[in-house]
């Protein structure tokens, strides 16, 4: 390469960097203005569905050739939630029912659960259940506020029968216990029919149903907001898992402060409206 051309190339690089910075500044400005506009309209709504409709209709009017819809969606949603939180505005889609931690629970008696039960007796009334399904039924119907079930063994894979019961009875994770006593190394879950988190709960598990691009955009934003995320189950397509436009179903877990999780719950409601929270819990390590 002729060394005389280096100054010209350097000049092109500087112009490219300036253009990129201007594009980024324009994107941030567009996101902020869009969020202010939508927030003003959402403040006049009383139903979450009306806010979601406003959000979706606005994005349909945006040209996807300028900004990808998924990228634009998650950034505008985050800015709406951030502004609302700063200004003390409780938007309809922010609301989710949280009850106090379970005061009583049931469990299936075994030599393994006996390791954990003494640690729970000070805070809970403890009752027996005939089997795992009976425990789930009692929690689901409200006979007991919660139930304690084994969930993972040493291989850290969910116990299929228990995982099926949790889904079948729509139970929510309230606490996660890792027990390593020498005799056993496994995970137990405290479950309830409602979200009953401890005050220190810093894990939120979500069941999502959406296009793959949107789910990936949400997870990418989580990382930028310093929320740890994992995807314990691969994205599963209805027809072709490789298709990014099909509806996919997956669970993922976010870890962060309660304030950050609450803020991001609004983003999930806007960007993944079919998503549901299936756990809001803390993790307890009981290792001898």
C-alpha positions in Angstrom: 0.0 0.0 0.0 1.2 3.5 -0.9 2.0 5.2 2.4 0.8 8.5 1.0 -2.8 7.1 1.0 -2.7 6.6 4.8 -3.8 10.2 5.7 -6.8 9.8 3.3 -7.8 6.5 4.9 -7.4 7.9 8.3 -9.7 10.8 7.3 -12.3 8.3 6.0 -12.1 6.4 9.3 -12.7 9.5 11.4 -15.7 10.5 9.2 -17.1 7.0 9.6 -16.7 7.2 13.4 -18.4 10.6 13.4 -21.3 9.3 11.3 -21.7 6.3 13.7 -21.7 8.6 16.7 -24.4 10.8 15.1 -26.5 7.7 14.3 -26.2 6.6 17.9 -27.1 10.0 19.2 -30.1 10.1 16.9 -31.2 6.6 18.1 -31.0 7.7 21.7 -33.0 10.9 21.0 -35.6 8.9 19.0 -36.0 6.4 21.9 -36.3 9.2 24.5 -38.8 11.2 22.5 -40.8 8.1 21.7 -40.9 7.1 25.4 -42.0 10.5 26.5 -44.8 10.5 23.9 -46.0 7.0 24.8 -45.7 7.6 28.5 -48.0 10.7 28.3 -50.6 8.6 26.5 -50.3 5.6 28.8 -50.8 7.8 31.9 -54.4 8.3 30.6 -55.1 4.6 30.5 -56.5 2.4 33.3 -56.1 -1.0 31.7 -52.8 -2.8 30.9 -54.2 -4.0 27.6 -54.7 -0.4 26.4 -51.1 0.4 27.2 -49.9 -2.7 25.3 -52.0 -1.8 22.3 -50.6 1.8 22.2 -47.1 0.4 22.3 -47.6 -2.2 19.6 -49.4 0.3 17.3 -46.7 2.9 17.6 -44.0 0.3 16.7 -46.0 -0.8 13.7 -45.7 2.8 12.3 -41.9 2.8 12.7 -39.9 1.9 9.6 -38.0 -1.4 10.3 -35.5 -0.4 7.6 -34.3 2.4 9.9 -34.3 0.6 13.2 -35.0 -3.2 13.7 -38.4 -3.5 15.5 -37.0 -5.7 18.2 -34.1 -3.4 19.1 -36.4 -0.4 19.1 -39.0 -2.1 21.2 -36.8 -3.1 24.1 -35.0 0.3 24.3 -38.2 2.3 24.2 -39.9 0.0 26.7 -36.9 0.3 29.1 -37.0 4.1 28.8 -40.8 4.2 29.4 -40.3 2.1 32.6 -37.3 4.1 33.7 -39.1 7.5 33.3 -42.3 6.2 35.0 -40.3 4.9 38.0 -38.4 8.1 38.4 -41.6 10.1 38.3 -43.5 7.8 40.6 -46.0 6.8 37.9 -47.6 3.4 38.5 -48.6 2.3 35.0 -51.3 -0.3 34.7 -49.0 -3.0 33.3 -46.6 -2.6 36.3 -49.1 -4.2 38.6 -48.5 -7.7 39.8 -49.9 -9.4 42.9 -47.3 -10.2 45.5 -48.4 -11.9 48.8 -46.5 -12.4 52.0 -44.2 -15.5 52.2 -46.0 -18.7 53.0 -46.9 -19.0 56.7 -47.6 -22.8 56.4 -46.4 -25.5 54.1 -46.7 -29.2 53.5 -44.1 -31.7 52.4 -43.6 -35.4 51.8 -41.7 -37.0 54.7 -38.4 -38.7 53.8 -35.0 -39.0 55.3 -33.8 -36.3 52.9 -36.4 -33.6 53.7 -35.8 -34.1 57.4 -32.5 -32.3 56.9 -34.3 -29.2 55.8 -37.5 -29.1 57.8 -35.9 -28.1 61.2 -34.6 -25.0 59.5 -38.1 -24.0 58.4 -40.1 -24.7 61.5 -39.3 -21.3 63.1 -41.0 -19.4 60.3 -43.6 -21.9 59.0 -46.2 -24.3 60.3 -45.3 -27.7 58.9 -47.7 -30.4 57.7 -47.4 -33.7 56.0 -48.6 -34.6 52.5 -49.3 -38.1 51.2 -47.2 -37.7 48.1 -45.8 -35.0 45.8 -49.1 -34.5 43.9 -51.0 -34.2 47.1 -48.6 -31.5 48.2 -49.1 -29.7 44.9 -52.9 -29.9 45.2 -52.9 -28.5 48.8 -50.8 -25.6 47.6 -52.8 -25.0 44.5 -56.2 -25.1 46.2 -54.9 -22.9 49.1 -55.3 -25.6 51.8 -51.6 -24.8 52.5 -49.9 -21.6 51.4 -46.9 -23.5 50.1 -45.3 -26.9 49.6 -41.7 -28.1 49.7 -40.6 -30.4 46.9 -37.3 -31.9 45.8 -36.4 -30.5 42.4 -32.8 -31.4 41.3 -30.3 -34.1 42.2 -26.6 -34.0 41.9 -26.8 -33.9 38.1 -28.7 -30.5 38.5 -31.4 -31.6 36.1 -35.0 -31.0 37.1 -36.8 -34.1 38.3 -39.3 -34.8 35.5 -42.2 -35.9 37.5 -41.9 -33.0 39.9 -41.3 -30.5 37.1 -44.5 -31.8 35.4 -46.5 -31.3 38.6 -45.3 -27.8 39.1 -46.4 -26.8 35.6 -49.7 -28.8 35.8 -50.7 -27.0 39.0 -49.2 -23.7 38.0 -47.1 -23.3 41.1 -44.7 -20.4 41.6 -41.2 -20.6 43.0 -40.8 -18.8 46.3 -37.5 -20.1 47.6 -34.6 -22.2 46.2 -32.7 -24.3 48.7 -29.4 -26.0 47.8 -28.7 -28.7 50.3 -25.3 -30.4 50.6 -25.2 -32.3 53.9 -22.8 -35.0 52.9 -25.6 -37.5 52.6 -27.3 -35.6 49.8 -26.5 -32.8 47.3 -29.8 -31.6 45.8 -32.1 -28.7 45.3 -35.5 -28.2 47.0 -38.2 -25.6 46.0 -40.7 -23.9 48.2 -43.7 -23.4 45.9 -47.0 -21.6 46.1 -50.1 -20.9 44.0 -49.1 -17.2 44.2 -46.0 -15.1 44.0 -44.9 -15.0 47.7 -41.3 -13.7 47.6 -39.0 -13.1 50.5 -37.9 -9.5 50.9 -34.4 -10.5 49.6 -35.7 -12.3 46.5 -33.3 -11.5 43.6 -34.3 -14.2 41.0 -37.2 -13.9 38.6 -38.1 -16.8 36.3 -40.2 -16.1 33.2 -42.1 -18.3 30.8 -42.0 -16.5 27.5 -43.8 -17.0 24.2 -42.7 -14.8 21.4 -40.7 -14.6 18.2 -37.1 -15.7 18.6 -35.7 -12.2 17.6 -37.7 -10.5 20.3 -36.7 -12.9 23.1 -33.1 -12.6 22.0 -33.4 -8.8 22.0 -34.8 -8.8 25.6 -32.0 -11.1 26.8 -29.4 -8.9 25.2 -30.8 -5.8 27.0 -30.7 -7.7 30.3 -27.0 -8.1 29.9 -26.6 -4.4 29.2 -28.6 -3.6 32.3 -26.3 -5.8 34.4 -29.0 -8.3 35.0 -27.6 -11.8 35.0 -29.6 -14.1 32.8 -29.6 -17.8 31.8 -31.6 -19.8 29.4 -32.0 -23.3 31.0 -34.1 -24.6 28.2 -33.3 -24.0 24.5 -35.7 -21.9 22.4 -38.3 -24.3 21.0 -40.2 -23.5 17.8 -43.7 -24.6 17.1 -42.6 -25.8 13.7 -39.0 -25.1 12.7 -36.7 -24.3 15.7 -34.3 -22.6 13.2 -36.9 -20.1 12.1 -36.6 -16.8 13.9 -40.1 -15.7 13.0 -42.0 -18.6 14.6 -43.4 -18.4 18.1 -41.0 -19.9 20.6 -41.5 -21.0 24.1 -38.8 -20.9 26.7 -38.0 -20.2 30.4 -35.3 -17.9 31.5 -34.2 -16.5 34.8 -33.0 -13.0 35.6 -30.9 -12.2 38.7 -30.6 -8.7 40.1 -31.8 -6.3 42.8 -35.6 -6.1 43.5 -35.6 -2.6 42.1 -34.0 -3.7 38.8 -36.2 -6.7 38.5 -39.3 -4.6 39.1 -38.2 -2.2 36.4 -37.5 -5.0 34.0 -40.9 -6.6 34.7 -42.4 -3.6 32.9 -40.2 -4.2 29.9 -41.2 -7.8 29.8 -44.9 -6.9 29.9 -44.5 -4.5 26.9 -42.1 -6.6 24.7 -43.2 -10.1 25.7 -46.9 -9.6 26.6 -47.6 -13.3 26.6 -44.9 -13.9 29.2 -45.7 -14.9 32.8 -43.7 -14.9 36.0 -43.3 -18.4 37.3 -41.0 -17.6 40.1 -39.7 -14.7 42.3 -37.3 -16.1 44.8 -34.1 -16.0 46.8 -31.5 -18.8 46.9 -30.5 -20.4 50.2 -27.2 -22.4 50.4 -27.3 -25.0 53.2 -23.8 -26.6 53.0 -22.2 -28.6 55.8 
